[in-house]
Amino acid sequence: MVKLRAEEKKLVKDIKLAAGKGDQITVKTLAKSLVRLRQQVGKLTASEALMRGVGTNLTVRFFKPEFDGPEGP
């Protein structure tokens, strides 16, 4: 996740440099890459949250055997 955030900062910097030079084609390409990168970060964050939820559920089931959950006894 840290590497993705660093890549995002680099892309923003590169976009600003290209915009300053007036290179619209490069700006457009880098902007698309930035959008894709931010989508990847969002998906990764959602996956991490899901895995934490599964881990918590397993922990509760391991330490509380009487926990029936939504499916019932």
Rosetta silent file (secondary structure, phi, psi, omega in degrees, C-alpha in Angstrom):
SEQUENCE: MVKLRAEEKKLVKDIKLAAGKGDQITVKTLAKSLVRLRQQVGKLTASEALMRGVGTNLTVRFFKPEFDGPEGP
SCORE:     score description
SCORE:     0.000 S_00000001
   1 L     0.000  -37.624 -179.827    0.000    0.000    0.000 S_00000001
   2 H   -64.378  -40.429  179.491    2.890    2.342    0.797 S_00000001
   3 H   -64.658  -37.253  178.365    4.406    1.725   -2.634 S_00000001
   4 H   -66.408  -40.035  178.279    1.093    2.546   -4.305 S_00000001
   5 H   -65.622  -38.721  177.738    0.840    5.827   -2.392 S_00000001
   6 H   -65.581  -39.788  177.497    4.411    6.711   -3.404 S_00000001
   7 H   -64.085  -37.711  178.353    3.572    5.908   -7.023 S_00000001
   8 H   -62.929  -44.208  178.652    0.504    8.145   -6.776 S_00000001
   9 H   -62.919  -39.316  178.992    2.617   11.057   -5.552 S_00000001
  10 H   -64.652  -42.119  179.090    5.097   10.485   -8.375 S_00000001
  11 H   -63.546  -42.083  179.450    2.314   10.465  -10.962 S_00000001
  12 H   -62.374  -42.770  178.697    0.859   13.718   -9.617 S_00000001
  13 H   -62.504  -44.571  179.657    4.301   15.323   -9.778 S_00000001
  14 H   -64.275  -37.006  178.023    4.838   14.065  -13.341 S_00000001
  15 H   -63.321  -43.900  179.638    1.410   15.367  -14.397 S_00000001
  16 H   -63.692  -40.389  178.302    2.249   18.815  -13.043 S_00000001
  17 H   -64.058  -44.767 -179.585    5.605   18.824  -14.845 S_00000001
  18 H   -66.317  -37.142  178.433    4.037   17.758  -18.140 S_00000001
  19 H   -66.525  -37.422  178.493    1.266   20.332  -17.770 S_00000001
  20 H   -64.605  -31.300  177.985    3.852   23.024  -17.160 S_00000001
  21 H   -84.281   -9.938  179.564    5.562   22.074  -20.415 S_00000001
  22 L    82.132   18.928 -178.149    2.230   22.092  -22.239 S_00000001
  23 L   -89.850   86.409 -173.927    2.398   18.394  -23.169 S_00000001
  24 H   -68.809  -31.654  179.738   -1.313   17.540  -23.142 S_00000001
  25 H   -65.123  -45.236  178.874   -0.903   14.016  -24.541 S_00000001
  26 H   -65.528  -40.724  178.845    1.412   13.040  -21.703 S_00000001
  27 H   -59.633  -44.515 -178.865   -0.872   14.711  -19.154 S_00000001
  28 H   -64.419  -42.948  179.588   -3.854   12.740  -20.433 S_00000001
  29 H   -64.272  -46.066  179.756   -1.943    9.440  -20.371 S_00000001
  30 H   -66.216  -36.069  178.620   -0.604   10.041  -16.867 S_00000001
  31 H   -64.514  -39.571  177.046   -4.030   11.117  -15.628 S_00000001
  32 H   -64.162  -39.896  177.248   -5.531    7.850  -16.860 S_00000001
  33 H   -63.343  -39.000  178.915   -2.766    5.967  -15.058 S_00000001
  34 H   -64.448  -41.606  177.781   -3.522    7.933  -11.901 S_00000001
  35 H   -62.208  -45.130  178.946   -7.217    7.052  -12.108 S_00000001
  36 H   -62.612  -40.724  179.228   -6.381    3.354  -12.532 S_00000001
  37 H   -63.003  -43.354  179.212   -3.954    3.502   -9.623 S_00000001
  38 H   -66.238  -33.164  175.496   -6.554    5.091   -7.357 S_00000001
  39 H   -66.517  -40.206  178.005   -9.056    2.406   -8.357 S_00000001
  40 H   -62.851  -41.551  178.551   -6.495   -0.258   -7.440 S_00000001
  41 H   -62.085  -41.962  178.311   -5.955    1.372   -4.049 S_00000001
  42 H   -62.509  -43.396  178.800   -9.709    1.377   -3.462 S_00000001
  43 H   -66.109  -40.534  179.097  -10.035   -2.296   -4.354 S_00000001
  44 H   -64.501  -40.830  178.214   -7.060   -3.193   -2.185 S_00000001
  45 H   -62.915  -42.103  178.674   -8.515   -1.280    0.758 S_00000001
  46 H   -64.764  -40.044  178.720  -11.833   -3.093    0.335 S_00000001
  47 H   -64.497  -41.594  178.227  -10.037   -6.450    0.184 S_00000001
  48 H   -61.981  -41.862  179.605   -8.097   -5.663    3.346 S_00000001
  49 H   -63.769  -41.160  178.922  -11.310   -4.746    5.146 S_00000001
  50 H   -63.522  -43.310 -179.553  -12.948   -7.986    4.008 S_00000001
  51 H   -65.963  -37.429  176.266   -9.989  -10.050    5.168 S_00000001
  52 H   -63.621  -40.180  178.355  -10.017   -8.320    8.554 S_00000001
  53 H   -63.707  -42.848  178.059  -13.708   -9.107    8.881 S_00000001
  54 H   -64.103  -42.428  178.857  -13.144  -12.754    8.036 S_00000001
  55 H   -61.837  -41.811  178.635  -10.262  -12.883   10.508 S_00000001
  56 H   -64.273  -42.570  179.458  -12.399  -11.369   13.234 S_00000001
  57 H   -61.833  -42.995  179.345  -15.203  -13.815   12.502 S_00000001
  58 H   -66.057  -38.758  178.457  -12.811  -16.755   12.703 S_00000001
  59 H   -62.622  -44.427  179.739  -11.336  -15.455   15.945 S_00000001
  60 H   -63.519  -43.066 -179.753  -14.777  -15.137   17.491 S_00000001
  61 H   -66.742  -33.216 -178.924  -15.729  -18.640   16.349 S_00000001
  62 H   -71.910  -43.543 -175.618  -12.468  -20.088   17.679 S_00000001
  63 H   -88.719  -14.013  178.491  -12.686  -18.524   21.120 S_00000001
  64 L  -129.438   83.709 -178.185  -16.483  -18.774   21.482 S_00000001
  65 L   -61.495  -23.273 -179.915  -17.622  -22.189   20.285 S_00000001
  66 L   -77.060   -6.335  179.028  -21.202  -21.408   21.326 S_00000001
  67 L   -68.505  118.978 -176.179  -21.341  -18.636   18.700 S_00000001
  68 L   -91.680  -29.632 -178.089  -23.902  -19.818   16.153 S_00000001
  69 L    73.472 -170.645 -174.531  -23.745  -16.956   13.658 S_00000001
  70 L   -70.983  -20.744 -176.867  -26.443  -16.185   11.120 S_00000001
  71 L   -82.014  -14.160  176.064  -26.963  -19.796   10.023 S_00000001
  72 L    85.348  178.884 -177.628  -28.163  -20.920   13.439 S_00000001
  73 L   -73.881    0.000    0.000  -27.501  -24.163   15.375 S_00000001
